Amino acid sequence: KVYRTEGVDWFKIEELSYPEMQRAIDVYATVRPEIMLSHDCPFSITQKLFNINDQTLTNMGLQYMLEIHKPKIWVFGHHHRSIKEDIFNTRFICLNELETILL
């Protein structure tokens, strides 16, 4: 965030709060979607695909979701790279900036 401007490309409430994340996890556990769309990806995927070890409330919450249920497809775009890889029997698709996909 030191390289970004508050209110332009960095926001104080960029992530869900802990109670909001817990509600999202609860809904995910109930719905058990076949296709998951999120801005970021689970922590283990961040490590594997991007060699990033920074833990956030978001990627750890998404990690917990992945441990509860593995969807067939998980699409995200936070890292702005075009990647498709099968991990844990889930097809993880990272979209580059402005990239689209047909499912």
C-alpha positions as CSV (number, residue, x, y, z in Angstrom):
1,K,0.0,0.0,0.0
2,V,3.0,2.3,0.4
3,Y,3.0,2.7,-3.5
4,R,-0.7,3.3,-3.8
5,T,-3.0,6.3,-3.1
6,E,-5.8,6.0,-0.5
7,G,-9.1,6.3,-2.2
8,V,-7.7,5.8,-5.7
9,D,-6.0,2.4,-5.7
10,W,-6.0,1.5,-2.0
11,F,-8.9,1.5,0.4
12,K,-9.1,1.1,4.1
13,I,-12.0,-1.4,3.8
14,E,-10.4,-3.3,1.0
15,E,-11.0,-6.7,2.7
16,L,-14.1,-8.1,4.4
17,S,-14.1,-7.7,8.2
18,Y,-13.6,-10.9,10.3
19,P,-17.4,-11.2,10.9
20,E,-18.2,-10.6,7.2
21,M,-15.6,-13.3,6.2
22,Q,-17.1,-15.7,8.7
23,R,-20.5,-15.2,7.2
24,A,-19.1,-15.7,3.7
25,I,-17.5,-19.0,4.9
26,D,-20.8,-20.1,6.4
27,V,-22.6,-19.4,3.1
28,Y,-19.9,-21.2,1.1
29,A,-20.1,-24.2,3.4
30,T,-23.9,-24.4,2.9
31,V,-24.0,-23.8,-0.9
32,R,-20.8,-25.8,-1.8
33,P,-20.6,-24.1,-5.3
34,E,-19.2,-25.9,-8.4
35,I,-17.8,-22.6,-9.6
36,M,-16.2,-20.1,-7.3
37,L,-15.5,-16.5,-8.3
38,S,-13.3,-14.3,-6.1
39,H,-11.0,-11.4,-6.3
40,D,-8.0,-13.2,-4.7
41,C,-7.4,-16.9,-4.3
42,P,-6.7,-19.3,-1.4
43,F,-3.4,-18.9,0.4
44,S,-2.0,-22.2,-0.8
45,I,-2.7,-21.3,-4.4
46,T,-1.0,-17.9,-3.9
47,Q,2.0,-19.8,-2.6
48,K,2.0,-22.4,-5.4
49,L,1.3,-20.2,-8.4
50,F,2.9,-16.9,-7.4
51,N,5.5,-17.8,-4.7
52,I,3.8,-15.3,-2.4
53,N,3.7,-16.1,1.3
54,D,1.9,-13.1,2.7
55,Q,-1.2,-14.1,4.6
56,T,-4.2,-11.9,4.6
57,L,-7.7,-12.3,6.1
58,T,-8.9,-12.7,2.5
59,N,-6.6,-15.4,1.3
60,M,-6.8,-17.3,4.6
61,G,-10.6,-17.1,4.5
62,L,-10.6,-18.4,1.0
63,Q,-8.1,-21.1,2.0
64,Y,-10.5,-22.3,4.7
65,M,-13.3,-22.3,2.1
66,L,-11.1,-24.5,-0.1
67,E,-10.5,-26.9,2.8
68,I,-14.3,-27.2,3.4
69,H,-15.1,-27.8,-0.3
70,K,-13.2,-28.0,-3.5
71,P,-15.2,-26.6,-6.4
72,K,-14.7,-27.8,-10.0
73,I,-13.5,-24.3,-11.1
74,W,-12.2,-21.3,-9.1
75,V,-11.7,-18.0,-11.1
76,F,-9.9,-15.0,-9.7
77,G,-7.9,-12.1,-11.0
78,H,-6.1,-10.3,-8.2
79,H,-2.6,-11.1,-9.5
80,H,-3.2,-9.9,-13.1
81,R,-1.7,-12.9,-14.8
82,S,-3.2,-15.4,-17.2
83,I,-2.8,-18.8,-15.6
84,K,-4.9,-22.0,-15.7
85,E,-3.8,-24.9,-13.5
86,D,-5.4,-28.0,-11.9
87,I,-4.7,-28.2,-8.2
88,F,-6.4,-30.3,-5.6
89,N,-8.9,-31.5,-8.3
90,T,-10.0,-27.9,-8.9
91,R,-9.2,-25.9,-12.1
92,F,-7.8,-22.6,-10.9
93,I,-8.0,-19.8,-13.4
94,C,-6.3,-16.5,-12.8
95,L,-7.4,-13.8,-15.2
96,N,-5.1,-11.0,-16.4
97,E,-6.3,-7.4,-16.4
98,L,-9.2,-7.1,-18.8
99,E,-9.1,-10.8,-19.7
100,T,-12.4,-12.6,-20.0
101,I,-13.4,-16.2,-19.9
102,L,-16.4,-18.3,-21.1
103,L,-17.3,-21.1,-18.7
